[in-house]
Amino acid sequence: MEYYLDTHMPMAADQWKSFGLQDWKVVQLGPASDGNKPYSVATVMSWNSLDGLKAALESDGFKVLAADVKDFTDLRPLFLTGDVVGSFVV
């Protein structure tokens, strides 16, 4: 987790800010209600546009980040995309 937070995610911000990456949040996940733990981490990224995200995933920066994944996990990342349809700020 230390490597992911201190190295990989700042690298992602550096590689992708020009494509419209606005921010990121990392959530360390616990077990599911059935006791299984299919995922350990979720990273939520906010982008200016879906087109920016698509361009980032096709960039040389993505290749750099993909090569770095082996430095913190042996699992394959799963990418999910969507639009924010509601939010609340306290």
C-alpha positions as a Markdown table, in Angstrom:
| # | Residue | x | y | z |
|---|---|---|---|---|
| 1 | Met | 0.0 | 0.0 | 0.0 |
| 2 | Glu | 2.8 | 2.4 | 0.8 |
| 3 | Tyr | 4.3 | 2.0 | -2.7 |
| 4 | Tyr | 0.9 | 2.3 | -4.3 |
| 5 | Leu | 0.1 | 5.6 | -2.4 |
| 6 | Asp | 3.6 | 7.1 | -2.4 |
| 7 | Thr | 4.9 | 6.1 | -5.9 |
| 8 | His | 2.3 | 4.6 | -8.3 |
| 9 | Met | -0.6 | 7.1 | -7.7 |
| 10 | Pro | 1.6 | 10.2 | -7.9 |
| 11 | Met | 3.0 | 8.7 | -11.1 |
| 12 | Ala | -0.5 | 8.3 | -12.4 |
| 13 | Ala | -1.3 | 11.9 | -11.6 |
| 14 | Asp | 1.8 | 13.1 | -13.3 |
| 15 | Gln | 1.2 | 11.0 | -16.4 |
| 16 | Trp | -2.5 | 11.7 | -16.7 |
| 17 | Lys | -3.1 | 15.3 | -15.5 |
| 18 | Ser | -2.7 | 16.6 | -19.0 |
| 19 | Phe | -5.6 | 14.4 | -20.1 |
| 20 | Gly | -7.9 | 15.9 | -17.5 |
| 21 | Leu | -7.4 | 13.8 | -14.3 |
| 22 | Gln | -8.8 | 16.0 | -11.6 |
| 23 | Asp | -8.2 | 13.9 | -8.4 |
| 24 | Trp | -8.0 | 10.4 | -7.1 |
| 25 | Lys | -9.0 | 8.6 | -3.9 |
| 26 | Val | -7.8 | 5.2 | -2.7 |
| 27 | Val | -10.1 | 3.0 | -0.6 |
| 28 | Gln | -8.7 | 0.0 | 1.2 |
| 29 | Leu | -11.5 | -2.6 | 1.0 |
| 30 | Gly | -12.5 | -5.0 | 3.7 |
| 31 | Pro | -14.2 | -8.4 | 3.2 |
| 32 | Ala | -17.7 | -8.5 | 1.6 |
| 33 | Ser | -20.7 | -9.3 | 3.6 |
| 34 | Asp | -20.3 | -13.0 | 2.7 |
| 35 | Gly | -16.8 | -13.0 | 4.1 |
| 36 | Asn | -15.0 | -13.1 | 0.8 |
| 37 | Lys | -12.5 | -10.5 | -0.2 |
| 38 | Pro | -12.5 | -10.4 | -4.0 |
| 39 | Tyr | -10.9 | -7.0 | -4.1 |
| 40 | Ser | -8.4 | -5.3 | -1.8 |
| 41 | Val | -8.3 | -1.7 | -3.1 |
| 42 | Ala | -10.5 | 0.6 | -5.1 |
| 43 | Thr | -9.2 | 3.8 | -6.7 |
| 44 | Val | -11.7 | 6.4 | -7.7 |
| 45 | Met | -10.5 | 9.0 | -10.2 |
| 46 | Ser | -12.3 | 12.1 | -11.3 |
| 47 | Trp | -11.8 | 13.3 | -14.9 |
| 48 | Asn | -12.8 | 16.4 | -16.9 |
| 49 | Ser | -14.4 | 14.1 | -19.5 |
| 50 | Leu | -14.8 | 10.5 | -20.6 |
| 51 | Asp | -12.8 | 11.4 | -23.7 |
| 52 | Gly | -9.9 | 12.5 | -21.5 |
| 53 | Leu | -10.0 | 9.2 | -19.7 |
| 54 | Lys | -10.1 | 7.3 | -23.0 |
| 55 | Ala | -7.1 | 9.3 | -24.3 |
| 56 | Ala | -5.2 | 8.6 | -21.1 |
| 57 | Leu | -5.7 | 4.9 | -21.4 |
| 58 | Glu | -4.4 | 5.0 | -25.0 |
| 59 | Ser | -1.3 | 7.1 | -24.1 |
| 60 | Asp | 2.3 | 6.2 | -23.5 |
| 61 | Gly | 1.7 | 7.1 | -19.9 |
| 62 | Phe | -0.7 | 4.2 | -19.6 |
| 63 | Lys | 2.1 | 1.9 | -20.8 |
| 64 | Val | 4.4 | 3.3 | -18.1 |
| 65 | Leu | 1.8 | 2.8 | -15.4 |
| 66 | Ala | 0.9 | -0.7 | -16.6 |
| 67 | Ala | 4.6 | -1.7 | -16.4 |
| 68 | Asp | 4.7 | -0.4 | -12.8 |
| 69 | Val | 1.8 | -2.6 | -11.6 |
| 70 | Lys | 4.1 | -5.6 | -11.1 |
| 71 | Asp | 5.9 | -3.5 | -8.4 |
| 72 | Phe | 3.0 | -3.6 | -6.0 |
| 73 | Thr | 0.7 | -6.6 | -7.0 |
| 74 | Asp | 0.5 | -9.7 | -9.0 |
| 75 | Leu | -3.2 | -9.1 | -9.7 |
| 76 | Arg | -4.6 | -7.7 | -12.9 |
| 77 | Pro | -6.4 | -4.3 | -12.5 |
| 78 | Leu | -10.1 | -4.0 | -13.3 |
| 79 | Phe | -11.2 | -0.8 | -14.8 |
| 80 | Leu | -14.8 | 0.4 | -14.4 |
| 81 | Thr | -16.1 | 3.7 | -15.8 |
| 82 | Gly | -19.3 | 5.6 | -15.1 |
| 83 | Asp | -20.8 | 9.0 | -14.6 |
| 84 | Val | -21.5 | 10.6 | -11.2 |
| 85 | Val | -25.3 | 10.8 | -10.9 |
| 86 | Gly | -25.5 | 12.1 | -7.4 |
| 87 | Ser | -23.2 | 13.4 | -4.7 |
| 88 | Phe | -23.3 | 15.0 | -1.3 |
| 89 | Val | -20.7 | 17.3 | 0.4 |
| 90 | Val | -20.8 | 18.0 | 4.1 |
